[in-house]
Amino acid sequence: MSNTVEYAPNSQEAAIALFLQDDNGDKLTDILVDALDEAFRILRDEISSYPLN
């Protein structure tokens, strides 16, 4: 594996590439789990705002 980081047009992709380059999978997993928890929270809040018919 090369030590050079390829150009990533998206800053999130660049951040992920740096985590992978540094072999920091645990921290990356924590960040991704937190993001998924936040997405589910937002969806739960959206769903709860709709009245039941």
PDB file of N, CA, C and O in Angstrom, chain B, residues numbered from 101:
ATOM      1  N   MET B 101       0.839  -1.177   0.000  1.00  0.00           N
ATOM      2  CA  MET B 101       0.000   0.000   0.000  1.00  0.00           C
ATOM      3  C   MET B 101       0.882   1.236   0.000  1.00  0.00           C
ATOM      4  O   MET B 101       1.885   1.299   0.710  1.00  0.00           O
ATOM      5  N   SER B 102       0.506   2.189  -0.782  1.00  0.00           N
ATOM      6  CA  SER B 102       1.277   3.424  -0.907  1.00  0.00           C
ATOM      7  C   SER B 102       1.052   4.327   0.300  1.00  0.00           C
ATOM      8  O   SER B 102      -0.017   4.305   0.911  1.00  0.00           O
ATOM      9  N   ASN B 103       2.053   5.113   0.637  1.00  0.00           N
ATOM     10  CA  ASN B 103       1.941   6.065   1.743  1.00  0.00           C
ATOM     11  C   ASN B 103       1.392   7.402   1.295  1.00  0.00           C
ATOM     12  O   ASN B 103       1.196   8.294   2.120  1.00  0.00           O
ATOM     13  N   THR B 104       1.140   7.560  -0.001  1.00  0.00           N
ATOM     14  CA  THR B 104       0.615   8.823  -0.494  1.00  0.00           C
ATOM     15  C   THR B 104      -0.908   8.795  -0.440  1.00  0.00           C
ATOM     16  O   THR B 104      -1.543   7.772  -0.694  1.00  0.00           O
ATOM     17  N   VAL B 105      -1.465   9.940  -0.104  1.00  0.00           N
ATOM     18  CA  VAL B 105      -2.916  10.074  -0.067  1.00  0.00           C
ATOM     19  C   VAL B 105      -3.362  10.614  -1.407  1.00  0.00           C
ATOM     20  O   VAL B 105      -2.884  11.657  -1.855  1.00  0.00           O
ATOM     21  N   GLU B 106      -4.295   9.893  -2.062  1.00  0.00           N
ATOM     22  CA  GLU B 106      -4.812  10.356  -3.332  1.00  0.00           C
ATOM     23  C   GLU B 106      -5.747  11.533  -3.107  1.00  0.00           C
ATOM     24  O   GLU B 106      -6.338  11.674  -2.036  1.00  0.00           O
ATOM     25  N   TYR B 107      -5.874  12.371  -4.117  1.00  0.00           N
ATOM     26  CA  TYR B 107      -6.772  13.514  -4.045  1.00  0.00           C
ATOM     27  C   TYR B 107      -8.201  13.032  -3.915  1.00  0.00           C
ATOM     28  O   TYR B 107      -8.654  12.200  -4.700  1.00  0.00           O
ATOM     29  N   ALA B 108      -8.906  13.546  -2.935  1.00  0.00           N
ATOM     30  CA  ALA B 108     -10.320  13.235  -2.761  1.00  0.00           C
ATOM     31  C   ALA B 108     -11.101  14.536  -2.888  1.00  0.00           C
ATOM     32  O   ALA B 108     -10.861  15.470  -2.123  1.00  0.00           O
ATOM     33  N   PRO B 109     -12.028  14.616  -3.836  1.00  0.00           N
ATOM     34  CA  PRO B 109     -12.754  15.865  -4.047  1.00  0.00           C
ATOM     35  C   PRO B 109     -13.641  16.248  -2.870  1.00  0.00           C
ATOM     36  O   PRO B 109     -13.988  17.419  -2.718  1.00  0.00           O
ATOM     37  N   ASN B 110     -14.008  15.295  -2.048  1.00  0.00           N
ATOM     38  CA  ASN B 110     -14.885  15.538  -0.915  1.00  0.00           C
ATOM     39  C   ASN B 110     -14.049  15.525   0.362  1.00  0.00           C
ATOM     40  O   ASN B 110     -13.255  14.607   0.563  1.00  0.00           O
ATOM     41  N   SER B 111     -14.211  16.520   1.221  1.00  0.00           N
ATOM     42  CA  SER B 111     -13.406  16.581   2.439  1.00  0.00           C
ATOM     43  C   SER B 111     -13.680  15.395   3.352  1.00  0.00           C
ATOM     44  O   SER B 111     -12.786  14.958   4.076  1.00  0.00           O
ATOM     45  N   GLN B 112     -14.917  14.859   3.330  1.00  0.00           N
ATOM     46  CA  GLN B 112     -15.219  13.671   4.132  1.00  0.00           C
ATOM     47  C   GLN B 112     -14.442  12.470   3.623  1.00  0.00           C
ATOM     48  O   GLN B 112     -13.948  11.666   4.414  1.00  0.00           O
ATOM     49  N   GLU B 113     -14.330  12.344   2.316  1.00  0.00           N
ATOM     50  CA  GLU B 113     -13.555  11.246   1.748  1.00  0.00           C
ATOM     51  C   GLU B 113     -12.078  11.387   2.105  1.00  0.00           C
ATOM     52  O   GLU B 113     -11.397  10.393   2.354  1.00  0.00           O
ATOM     53  N   ALA B 114     -11.591  12.613   2.130  1.00  0.00           N
ATOM     54  CA  ALA B 114     -10.199  12.853   2.500  1.00  0.00           C
ATOM     55  C   ALA B 114      -9.972  12.481   3.965  1.00  0.00           C
ATOM     56  O   ALA B 114      -8.944  11.895   4.304  1.00  0.00           O
ATOM     57  N   ALA B 115     -10.910  12.814   4.820  1.00  0.00           N
ATOM     58  CA  ALA B 115     -10.778  12.480   6.237  1.00  0.00           C
ATOM     59  C   ALA B 115     -10.774  10.964   6.425  1.00  0.00           C
ATOM     60  O   ALA B 115      -9.980  10.437   7.204  1.00  0.00           O
ATOM     61  N   ILE B 116     -11.654  10.266   5.717  1.00  0.00           N
ATOM     62  CA  ILE B 116     -11.689   8.812   5.801  1.00  0.00           C
ATOM     63  C   ILE B 116     -10.379   8.223   5.302  1.00  0.00           C
ATOM     64  O   ILE B 116      -9.846   7.286   5.897  1.00  0.00           O
ATOM     65  N   ALA B 117      -9.866   8.767   4.216  1.00  0.00           N
ATOM     66  CA  ALA B 117      -8.592   8.280   3.685  1.00  0.00           C
ATOM     67  C   ALA B 117      -7.473   8.444   4.708  1.00  0.00           C
ATOM     68  O   ALA B 117      -6.623   7.564   4.841  1.00  0.00           O
ATOM     69  N   LEU B 118      -7.466   9.561   5.431  1.00  0.00           N
ATOM     70  CA  LEU B 118      -6.435   9.762   6.455  1.00  0.00           C
ATOM     71  C   LEU B 118      -6.583   8.772   7.600  1.00  0.00           C
ATOM     72  O   LEU B 118      -5.581   8.257   8.097  1.00  0.00           O
ATOM     73  N   PHE B 119      -7.812   8.496   8.031  1.00  0.00           N
ATOM     74  CA  PHE B 119      -8.019   7.495   9.080  1.00  0.00           C
ATOM     75  C   PHE B 119      -7.508   6.132   8.625  1.00  0.00           C
ATOM     76  O   PHE B 119      -6.847   5.428   9.388  1.00  0.00           O
ATOM     77  N   LEU B 120      -7.812   5.763   7.393  1.00  0.00           N
ATOM     78  CA  LEU B 120      -7.385   4.468   6.882  1.00  0.00           C
ATOM     79  C   LEU B 120      -5.869   4.421   6.713  1.00  0.00           C
ATOM     80  O   LEU B 120      -5.244   3.393   6.974  1.00  0.00           O
ATOM     81  N   GLN B 121      -5.284   5.523   6.280  1.00  0.00           N
ATOM     82  CA  GLN B 121      -3.840   5.581   6.100  1.00  0.00           C
ATOM     83  C   GLN B 121      -3.134   5.409   7.445  1.00  0.00           C
ATOM     84  O   GLN B 121      -2.102   4.743   7.529  1.00  0.00           O
ATOM     85  N   ASP B 122      -3.693   6.008   8.488  1.00  0.00           N
ATOM     86  CA  ASP B 122      -3.088   5.928   9.817  1.00  0.00           C
ATOM     87  C   ASP B 122      -3.466   4.640  10.540  1.00  0.00           C
ATOM     88  O   ASP B 122      -3.092   4.444  11.697  1.00  0.00           O
ATOM     89  N   ASP B 123      -4.211   3.752   9.861  1.00  0.00           N
ATOM     90  CA  ASP B 123      -4.656   2.491  10.448  1.00  0.00           C
ATOM     91  C   ASP B 123      -5.404   2.731  11.748  1.00  0.00           C
ATOM     92  O   ASP B 123      -5.157   2.070  12.756  1.00  0.00           O
ATOM     93  N   ASN B 124      -6.337   3.703  11.708  1.00  0.00           N
ATOM     94  CA  ASN B 124      -7.100   4.100  12.881  1.00  0.00           C
ATOM     95  C   ASN B 124      -8.563   3.715  12.684  1.00  0.00           C
ATOM     96  O   ASN B 124      -9.455   4.561  12.744  1.00  0.00           O
ATOM     97  N   GLY B 125      -8.794   2.429  12.449  1.00  0.00           N
ATOM     98  CA  GLY B 125     -10.128   1.940  12.155  1.00  0.00           C
ATOM     99  C   GLY B 125     -11.099   2.078  13.310  1.00  0.00           C
ATOM    100  O   GLY B 125     -12.285   2.326  13.095  1.00  0.00           O
ATOM    101  N   ASP B 126     -10.610   1.918  14.542  1.00  0.00           N
ATOM    102  CA  ASP B 126     -11.503   2.014  15.701  1.00  0.00           C
ATOM    103  C   ASP B 126     -12.104   3.404  15.835  1.00  0.00           C
ATOM    104  O   ASP B 126     -13.298   3.544  16.098  1.00  0.00           O
ATOM    105  N   LYS B 127     -11.287   4.426  15.657  1.00  0.00           N
ATOM    106  CA  LYS B 127     -11.799   5.794  15.768  1.00  0.00           C
ATOM    107  C   LYS B 127     -12.765   6.088  14.624  1.00  0.00           C
ATOM    108  O   LYS B 127     -13.790   6.740  14.824  1.00  0.00           O
ATOM    109  N   LEU B 128     -12.440   5.610  13.434  1.00  0.00           N
ATOM    110  CA  LEU B 128     -13.333   5.800  12.290  1.00  0.00           C
ATOM    111  C   LEU B 128     -14.668   5.110  12.537  1.00  0.00           C
ATOM    112  O   LEU B 128     -15.722   5.665  12.228  1.00  0.00           O
ATOM    113  N   THR B 129     -14.626   3.900  13.094  1.00  0.00           N
ATOM    114  CA  THR B 129     -15.861   3.184  13.414  1.00  0.00           C
ATOM    115  C   THR B 129     -16.699   3.969  14.411  1.00  0.00           C
ATOM    116  O   THR B 129     -17.916   4.066  14.253  1.00  0.00           O
ATOM    117  N   ASP B 130     -16.064   4.532  15.437  1.00  0.00           N
ATOM    118  CA  ASP B 130     -16.788   5.335  16.426  1.00  0.00           C
ATOM    119  C   ASP B 130     -17.481   6.524  15.785  1.00  0.00           C
ATOM    120  O   ASP B 130     -18.627   6.833  16.112  1.00  0.00           O
ATOM    121  N   ILE B 131     -16.785   7.190  14.872  1.00  0.00           N
ATOM    122  CA  ILE B 131     -17.358   8.355  14.183  1.00  0.00           C
ATOM    123  C   ILE B 131     -18.546   7.938  13.326  1.00  0.00           C
ATOM    124  O   ILE B 131     -19.575   8.613  13.310  1.00  0.00           O
ATOM    125  N   LEU B 132     -18.402   6.829  12.618  1.00  0.00           N
ATOM    126  CA  LEU B 132     -19.486   6.363  11.758  1.00  0.00           C
ATOM    127  C   LEU B 132     -20.700   5.912  12.570  1.00  0.00           C
ATOM    128  O   LEU B 132     -21.836   6.165  12.171  1.00  0.00           O
ATOM    129  N   VAL B 133     -20.473   5.251  13.698  1.00  0.00           N
ATOM    130  CA  VAL B 133     -21.585   4.836  14.557  1.00  0.00           C
ATOM    131  C   VAL B 133     -22.301   6.054  15.117  1.00  0.00           C
ATOM    132  O   VAL B 133     -23.530   6.072  15.175  1.00  0.00           O
ATOM    133  N   ASP B 134     -21.550   7.077  15.531  1.00  0.00           N
ATOM    134  CA  ASP B 134     -22.170   8.308  16.030  1.00  0.00           C
ATOM    135  C   ASP B 134     -23.010   8.977  14.946  1.00  0.00           C
ATOM    136  O   ASP B 134     -24.103   9.474  15.220  1.00  0.00           O
ATOM    137  N   ALA B 135     -22.501   8.989  13.721  1.00  0.00           N
ATOM    138  CA  ALA B 135     -23.252   9.590  12.617  1.00  0.00           C
ATOM    139  C   ALA B 135     -24.531   8.803  12.335  1.00  0.00           C
ATOM    140  O   ALA B 135     -25.575   9.392  12.053  1.00  0.00           O
ATOM    141  N   LEU B 136     -24.450   7.483  12.410  1.00  0.00           N
ATOM    142  CA  LEU B 136     -25.633   6.657  12.186  1.00  0.00           C
ATOM    143  C   LEU B 136     -26.661   6.869  13.297  1.00  0.00           C
ATOM    144  O   LEU B 136     -27.858   6.956  13.023  1.00  0.00           O
ATOM    145  N   ASP B 137     -26.206   6.951  14.542  1.00  0.00           N
ATOM    146  CA  ASP B 137     -27.111   7.246  15.658  1.00  0.00           C
ATOM    147  C   ASP B 137     -27.820   8.579  15.456  1.00  0.00           C
ATOM    148  O   ASP B 137     -29.018   8.695  15.716  1.00  0.00           O
ATOM    149  N   GLU B 138     -27.088   9.574  14.996  1.00  0.00           N
ATOM    150  CA  GLU B 138     -27.674  10.899  14.749  1.00  0.00           C
ATOM    151  C   GLU B 138     -28.710  10.828  13.623  1.00  0.00           C
ATOM    152  O   GLU B 138     -29.769  11.449  13.708  1.00  0.00           O
ATOM    153  N   ALA B 139     -28.398  10.069  12.571  1.00  0.00           N
ATOM    154  CA  ALA B 139     -29.345   9.925  11.461  1.00  0.00           C
ATOM    155  C   ALA B 139     -30.629   9.249  11.931  1.00  0.00           C
ATOM    156  O   ALA B 139     -31.723   9.666  11.552  1.00  0.00           O
ATOM    157  N   PHE B 140     -30.504   8.209  12.753  1.00  0.00           N
ATOM    158  CA  PHE B 140     -31.698   7.546  13.282  1.00  0.00           C
ATOM    159  C   PHE B 140     -32.486   8.463  14.202  1.00  0.00           C
ATOM    160  O   PHE B 140     -33.716   8.415  14.204  1.00  0.00           O
ATOM    161  N   ARG B 141     -31.815   9.292  14.979  1.00  0.00           N
ATOM    162  CA  ARG B 141     -32.500  10.231  15.857  1.00  0.00           C
ATOM    163  C   ARG B 141     -33.308  11.225  15.031  1.00  0.00           C
ATOM    164  O   ARG B 141     -34.455  11.532  15.359  1.00  0.00           O
ATOM    165  N   ILE B 142     -32.704  11.722  13.966  1.00  0.00           N
ATOM    166  CA  ILE B 142     -33.397  12.675  13.092  1.00  0.00           C
ATOM    167  C   ILE B 142     -34.617  12.014  12.452  1.00  0.00           C
ATOM    168  O   ILE B 142     -35.690  12.614  12.395  1.00  0.00           O
ATOM    169  N   LEU B 143     -34.458  10.788  11.975  1.00  0.00           N
ATOM    170  CA  LEU B 143     -35.591  10.077  11.386  1.00  0.00           C
ATOM    171  C   LEU B 143     -36.691   9.827  12.413  1.00  0.00           C
ATOM    172  O   LEU B 143     -37.873   9.975  12.101  1.00  0.00           O
ATOM    173  N   ARG B 144     -36.316   9.450  13.629  1.00  0.00           N
ATOM    174  CA  ARG B 144     -37.300   9.205  14.683  1.00  0.00           C
ATOM    175  C   ARG B 144     -38.072  10.485  14.982  1.00  0.00           C
ATOM    176  O   ARG B 144     -39.293  10.458  15.134  1.00  0.00           O
ATOM    177  N   ASP B 145     -37.355  11.612  15.065  1.00  0.00           N
ATOM    178  CA  ASP B 145     -38.015  12.891  15.321  1.00  0.00           C
ATOM    179  C   ASP B 145     -38.958  13.272  14.180  1.00  0.00           C
ATOM    180  O   ASP B 145     -40.040  13.808  14.418  1.00  0.00           O
ATOM    181  N   GLU B 146     -38.548  12.996  12.947  1.00  0.00           N
ATOM    182  CA  GLU B 146     -39.394  13.277  11.791  1.00  0.00           C
ATOM    183  C   GLU B 146     -40.662  12.433  11.820  1.00  0.00           C
ATOM    184  O   GLU B 146     -41.762  12.938  11.600  1.00  0.00           O
ATOM    185  N   ILE B 147     -40.498  11.156  12.090  1.00  0.00           N
ATOM    186  CA  ILE B 147     -41.641  10.243  12.092  1.00  0.00           C
ATOM    187  C   ILE B 147     -42.603  10.587  13.206  1.00  0.00           C
ATOM    188  O   ILE B 147     -43.818  10.525  13.020  1.00  0.00           O
ATOM    189  N   SER B 148     -42.076  10.946  14.357  1.00  0.00           N
ATOM    190  CA  SER B 148     -42.959  11.245  15.498  1.00  0.00           C
ATOM    191  C   SER B 148     -43.737  12.542  15.303  1.00  0.00           C
ATOM    192  O   SER B 148     -44.725  12.767  16.001  1.00  0.00           O
ATOM    193  N   SER B 149     -43.321  13.392  14.382  1.00  0.00           N
ATOM    194  CA  SER B 149     -44.036  14.640  14.148  1.00  0.00           C
ATOM    195  C   SER B 149     -45.257  14.467  13.245  1.00  0.00           C
ATOM    196  O   SER B 149     -46.093  15.366  13.152  1.00  0.00           O
ATOM    197  N   TYR B 150     -45.361  13.309  12.576  1.00  0.00           N
ATOM    198  CA  TYR B 150     -46.521  13.042  11.714  1.00  0.00           C
ATOM    199  C   TYR B 150     -47.644  12.447  12.538  1.00  0.00           C
ATOM    200  O   TYR B 150     -47.412  11.541  13.338  1.00  0.00           O
ATOM    201  N   PRO B 151     -48.872  12.947  12.352  1.00  0.00           N
ATOM    202  CA  PRO B 151     -50.021  12.380  13.093  1.00  0.00           C
ATOM    203  C   PRO B 151     -50.387  11.007  12.530  1.00  0.00           C
ATOM    204  O   PRO B 151     -50.244  10.749  11.335  1.00  0.00           O
ATOM    205  N   LEU B 152     -50.860  10.139  13.412  1.00  0.00           N
ATOM    206  CA  LEU B 152     -51.336   8.834  12.972  1.00  0.00           C
ATOM    207  C   LEU B 152     -52.748   8.962  12.437  1.00  0.00           C
ATOM    208  O   LEU B 152     -53.579   9.632  13.050  1.00  0.00           O
ATOM    209  N   ASN B 153     -53.029   8.349  11.331  1.00  0.00           N
ATOM    210  CA  ASN B 153     -54.362   8.397  10.724  1.00  0.00           C
ATOM    211  C   ASN B 153     -55.158   7.170  11.080  1.00  0.00           C
ATOM    212  O   ASN B 153     -56.307   7.035  10.658  1.00  0.00           O
TER     213      ASN B 153
END
